[in-house]
Amino acid sequence: MPADILAVEDESAIRDMVRFALERHGYTVHGAATVREAREIMANQRINLAIVDWMLPGASGLEFVRTLRKEALYSNLPIIMLTARTEEHDITAGLDAGADDYITKPFSPREMHSRIKALLRRSLDFQSDTTVTRGPLVLDAAAHRLTADGVEVPLGHTEYKLLSFLMRHPDRVYSRSQLLDHVWGPGTFIEERTVDVHILRLRKSLKPFDAEGLLDTVRGAGYRLSVSP
């Protein structure tokens, strides 16, 4: 699937490796060493996916991702965080900032390609102009917005994608591994307990609207969005 990919990495050797590995698969790769260079590219080129290094000169990649998620134009942009950090709290911080996936250094070009394919496929699946209503919840995919009884519910990027999937498949139980495949994409190397973290945050976001009870935990099986009487 042809796509324009932005690689934001200050180490030229890694940037060149990413370019070589992806261009052989037909992707167009735009390299940037800083956030400023990345912004210049994005101002002139439509980007389908971004690979962002955590540590960048001048401004951190983490903050760059947070900023992108606040902008309507890039709220749905698939983003992979590239990092040498392997601690769980660091990985969670990257996901919380809005990254869809992460890759730790050193990494395999084959693994990177697989993750990119999965993210691009999932991003196309979520590009829908339909509105989905489940109980008091209304999901407006075109506006990337969730409301409960007419009041907007603030959600993080990953929580939105997770709830969007569950709302489109109500009353069906999905295991943690299935949710990782459907929401994060097949081949994602994220621990299953990450799903629990995002379910917990979803419930906290829905609680002020008395809608947290729609998310059921099915012991030994997984989660479902229940809207049946």
C-alpha positions as CSV (number, residue, x, y, z in Angstrom):
1,M,0.0,0.0,0.0
2,P,1.8,3.2,-1.2
3,A,2.0,5.8,1.5
4,D,4.1,8.9,2.6
5,I,5.9,8.3,5.8
6,L,7.6,10.9,8.0
7,A,10.7,9.6,9.9
8,V,11.7,12.0,12.6
9,E,15.1,10.8,13.9
10,D,18.2,12.9,14.6
11,E,20.7,10.0,14.0
12,S,21.3,10.0,10.2
13,A,22.4,6.4,10.2
14,I,19.0,5.2,11.6
15,R,17.1,7.7,9.4
16,D,18.9,6.3,6.3
17,M,18.2,2.7,7.4
18,V,14.5,3.5,7.8
19,R,14.4,5.1,4.4
20,F,16.2,2.2,2.7
21,A,14.0,-0.4,4.5
22,L,10.7,1.3,3.6
23,E,11.4,2.6,0.1
24,R,12.1,-1.0,-1.1
25,H,8.4,-1.7,-0.2
26,G,7.2,1.3,-2.2
27,Y,6.8,3.8,0.5
28,T,7.9,7.4,0.1
29,V,10.0,8.4,3.2
30,H,10.5,12.0,4.3
31,G,13.3,12.4,6.8
32,A,13.6,15.0,9.5
33,A,16.2,15.4,12.2
34,T,14.2,17.9,14.3
35,V,10.7,18.8,15.1
36,R,11.1,22.0,13.2
37,E,12.2,20.1,10.1
38,A,9.2,17.7,10.6
39,R,6.8,20.7,10.7
40,E,8.2,22.1,7.5
41,I,7.7,18.8,5.7
42,M,4.1,18.4,7.1
43,A,3.3,21.9,6.0
44,N,4.0,21.0,2.4
45,Q,3.3,17.3,2.2
46,R,0.4,15.0,3.2
47,I,1.7,12.4,5.6
48,N,0.0,9.0,6.1
49,L,2.1,7.8,9.0
50,A,4.9,9.2,11.3
51,I,7.8,7.5,13.0
52,V,9.0,9.7,15.8
53,D,12.1,9.3,17.9
54,W,11.6,10.0,21.6
55,M,14.9,12.0,22.1
56,L,15.2,14.8,19.6
57,P,17.4,18.0,19.8
58,G,15.5,21.1,20.8
59,A,12.1,19.5,21.5
60,S,11.3,15.9,22.6
61,G,9.5,13.6,20.3
62,L,7.1,12.8,23.1
63,E,5.9,16.4,23.3
64,F,5.7,16.6,19.5
65,V,3.3,13.6,19.5
66,R,1.2,15.3,22.3
67,T,1.0,18.5,20.2
68,L,0.0,16.6,17.1
69,R,-2.9,14.9,18.9
70,K,-4.3,18.3,19.9
71,E,-4.5,19.3,16.2
72,A,-7.6,18.2,14.2
73,L,-5.6,17.6,11.1
74,Y,-3.4,15.0,12.9
75,S,-5.6,13.7,15.6
76,N,-5.9,10.4,13.6
77,L,-2.5,10.2,12.1
78,P,-0.9,6.8,12.8
79,I,2.2,7.4,14.9
80,I,5.0,5.0,15.9
81,M,7.3,6.0,18.8
82,L,10.9,5.0,18.3
83,T,12.8,4.8,21.5
84,A,15.7,3.2,23.3
85,R,13.7,3.2,26.5
86,T,12.4,-0.2,27.5
87,E,10.9,0.4,30.9
88,E,7.2,-0.2,31.1
89,H,6.5,3.3,32.5
90,D,8.4,4.9,29.6
91,I,6.4,2.8,27.0
92,T,3.2,3.7,28.7
93,A,4.1,7.4,28.6
94,G,4.6,7.2,24.9
95,L,1.2,5.5,24.4
96,D,-0.4,8.0,26.7
97,A,1.0,10.9,24.7
98,G,-0.9,9.5,21.7
99,A,1.5,7.1,20.0
100,D,-0.3,4.1,18.4
101,D,2.7,1.8,18.8
102,Y,6.3,1.8,19.8
103,I,9.5,0.2,18.6
104,T,12.5,-0.1,20.8
105,K,16.1,0.3,19.5
106,P,17.7,-1.7,18.1
107,F,14.9,-2.9,15.9
108,S,14.3,-5.1,12.9
109,P,13.4,-3.4,9.6
110,R,11.0,-6.4,9.0
111,E,9.3,-5.7,12.3
112,M,9.0,-2.0,11.5
113,H,7.4,-2.8,8.1
114,S,4.9,-5.2,9.7
115,R,3.8,-2.7,12.2
116,I,3.5,0.1,9.6
117,K,1.3,-2.2,7.4
118,A,-0.9,-3.0,10.4
119,L,-1.3,0.7,11.4
120,L,-2.1,1.9,7.9
121,R,-4.6,-0.9,7.5
122,R,-6.3,0.0,10.8
123,S,-6.3,3.7,10.0
124,L,-8.2,3.0,6.8
125,D,-10.7,0.9,8.7
126,F,-11.4,3.8,11.1
127,Q,-11.8,6.4,8.3
128,S,-15.6,6.2,8.3
129,D,-18.2,9.0,8.2
130,T,-20.9,7.0,9.9
131,T,-22.4,7.8,13.3
132,V,-22.8,5.0,15.8
133,T,-25.3,5.2,18.7
134,R,-25.1,2.8,21.6
135,G,-27.3,3.6,24.6
136,P,-26.5,7.3,25.6
137,L,-23.3,7.3,23.6
138,V,-23.0,8.7,20.1
139,L,-19.8,8.3,18.2
140,D,-19.3,10.8,15.3
141,A,-16.4,9.3,13.4
142,A,-16.2,12.2,10.9
143,A,-15.7,14.7,13.8
144,H,-13.7,12.2,15.9
145,R,-16.0,13.0,18.8
146,L,-18.0,11.1,21.4
147,T,-21.0,12.5,23.2
148,A,-23.1,11.2,26.0
149,D,-26.7,12.5,26.1
150,G,-25.5,15.4,23.9
151,V,-22.5,16.3,26.1
152,E,-19.0,15.8,24.6
153,V,-16.9,13.2,26.4
154,P,-13.1,13.9,26.4
155,L,-11.1,10.9,25.4
156,G,-7.5,10.1,24.7
157,H,-6.6,9.0,21.2
158,T,-6.2,5.3,22.1
159,E,-9.3,5.3,24.3
160,Y,-11.3,6.7,21.4
161,K,-10.1,4.0,19.0
162,L,-10.8,1.3,21.6
163,L,-14.3,2.5,22.3
164,S,-15.0,3.1,18.6
165,F,-14.2,-0.6,17.9
166,L,-16.4,-1.9,20.8
167,M,-19.3,0.4,19.9
168,R,-19.2,-1.0,16.3
169,H,-19.3,-4.6,17.7
170,P,-21.6,-4.4,20.7
171,D,-22.5,-7.4,23.0
172,R,-19.6,-9.4,21.8
173,V,-16.8,-10.4,24.1
174,Y,-13.2,-9.7,22.9
175,S,-10.1,-11.1,24.6
176,R,-7.2,-8.7,25.3
177,S,-5.2,-10.3,22.5
178,Q,-8.1,-9.8,20.1
179,L,-8.5,-6.2,21.0
180,L,-4.8,-5.7,20.5
181,D,-5.1,-7.1,17.0
182,H,-8.2,-5.2,16.1
183,V,-7.4,-1.8,17.6
184,W,-3.6,-1.6,17.7
185,G,-3.1,-3.9,14.7
186,P,-1.9,-7.5,14.1
187,G,1.7,-8.1,15.1
188,T,1.7,-5.4,17.7
189,F,4.2,-6.2,20.5
190,I,2.3,-4.5,23.4
191,E,1.6,-6.4,26.6
192,E,-2.0,-7.5,27.1
193,R,-2.3,-5.6,30.4
194,T,-2.0,-2.4,28.3
195,V,-5.6,-3.1,27.3
196,D,-6.7,-3.1,31.0
197,V,-5.1,0.3,31.5
198,H,-7.1,1.8,28.6
199,I,-10.3,0.1,29.7
200,L,-9.8,1.6,33.2
201,R,-9.3,5.1,31.7
202,L,-12.3,4.7,29.5
203,R,-14.5,3.9,32.5
204,K,-13.2,6.9,34.3
205,S,-14.0,9.1,31.3
206,L,-17.5,7.7,31.1
207,K,-18.3,7.7,34.8
208,P,-19.4,11.4,35.0
209,F,-22.0,10.5,32.4
210,D,-23.2,7.3,34.2
211,A,-22.1,5.3,31.2
212,E,-19.1,3.3,32.6
213,G,-21.4,0.3,33.2
214,L,-21.7,-0.2,29.5
215,L,-18.1,-1.7,29.6
216,D,-18.3,-5.2,31.0
217,T,-15.5,-7.3,32.2
218,V,-16.2,-10.9,31.4
219,R,-14.1,-13.0,33.8
220,G,-11.6,-15.2,32.1
221,A,-12.7,-14.0,28.6
222,G,-12.2,-10.3,28.1
223,Y,-14.3,-7.2,27.6
224,R,-17.5,-6.2,25.8
225,L,-19.7,-3.1,25.3
226,S,-23.1,-4.2,26.5
227,V,-26.2,-2.3,25.3
228,S,-28.7,-5.1,25.6
229,P,-31.5,-4.6,28.0
